[in-house]
């Protein structure tokens, strides 16, 4: 999809490869954006898959937390 707009007296062609959702003066930049989006989505999916391998917390396990308080200034 292509449209022309005028910016400061100059006609500029804008391209949209996704039906008008995003526009750019360079079709290559839209392709690069989509590529980065797919890569980031894949990385996020892999991260969640790794998190799924973490065993569930057992609420019957005893453990202690040490809380260190800094001395109050007066």
LUMLO-236406 format. One record per residue: residue in one letter; x, y, z negated of N, C-alpha, C, O in turn. Coordinates in steps of 0.05 Angstrom, whole numbers, plus 5000, padded with zeros to 4 digits. Layout:
REM residues N
AXYZXYZXYZXYZ
...
//
This chain:
REM residues 74
X501749775000500050005000501850255000503750264984
X501250435017502950685020501150925018498850925029
X502051135005500651385005502751605006505051574998
X501951835016503652065018502652284999500252334998
X504552404985503952624967505852854973507952814985
X505153094965506853324968507953404941506553444922
X510653414940512053494916513853734922515653714938
X513253964910514754204915515154264945517254334954
X512954234960512954294988514054075006514154115031
X514953854995516053635011514053395010513053324989
X513653275033511953035035513652795027515852755037
X512552635008513952404998512152155002509752164995
X513251945012511751695015512151534989514351504978
X509851444978509851274954508950994962507050964978
X510250794951509550514957508450384932509350434909
X506650194936505650034915505349744925503949694944
X506749564912506649284920504649124903504348884907
X503349264884501449124867498649244868497249244848
X497849334891495149424895494549694882492249754876
X496549864878496150134867496450154837495850364826
X497349944824497749964795500250124788500250274769
X502350074804504850234800505650344827505250224848
X506950584826507750714850510650794848511650854826
X512050794870514850884871515450984898514150924918
X517551154900518451244926520251044939521151074962
X520950824924522650624935521350344930521050274907
X520750194951519549934947521549744932520649564918
X524149794936526149624923525949654892526449464878
X525349894883525249944854522849794842523049694819
X520649764857518349614847519049314845518449184826
X520449214866521248934866523148884842522948684829
X525049074838526949044815525549044789526248894770
X523549224786521949234761520548974756520548864733
X519248864777517848604773519748384766519148204750
X522148384778524148184772525048204742525147994728
X525548444733526348484705524048394686524548274666
X521548454694519248374678519048074676518547964654
X519447934698519347634697521647524679521147334664
X524047634682526247544666525747584636526247414619
X524747814629524247874600522047704589522147604567
X519947654606517847474597518847194593518047064573
X520547094611521746834608523446814582523346614568
X525047024577526747024553525047024528525646884508
X522847174528521047184505519746914501519446824478
X518946784522517746514520519746314509518946154492
X522246324518524246144507524746194477525146004462
X524646444469525046514440522746394424523246274403
X520246414433518046294419518145994418517445864399
X519145874440519545584440521545494419521145294405
X523745644416525745584396524545624368525145464349
X522945824364521645864338519745634331519445574307
X518545514351516845284346518245054335517044874323
X520945044338522444814328523244854298524244664286
X522645084287523245124259521144974242518745004247
X522144814223520144664206518444854190519245064182
X515944764185514144924169515044934141516344754130
X514445164128515145204100513445014082510945004086
X514744884064513344704045512644864020514444934005
X510044914014509345083991509944943965509945073944
X510444683965511044533940513944543932514744433912
X515644663949518444683943518944903923517945123926
X520544843903521245043883523745193892525645073902
X523745453889526045613895525945863879523745943870
X528145993875528246243860529246463877530946433895
X528146703872529146943886530547113865529547163844
X532947203872534347383855533847673865534247733888
X532847833847532348113854534248283838534248283813
X535948423852537848603838536748883838535948993859
X536648993814535649263811538049443806539849383790
X538149663820540249853814539550013789537250063784
X541550083774541050233749539750503755540350633775
X537950583738536550843741538451073734539951053715
X538251273750539851513744538051703728535751743733
X539251823707537752003691538952283691537852463678
//
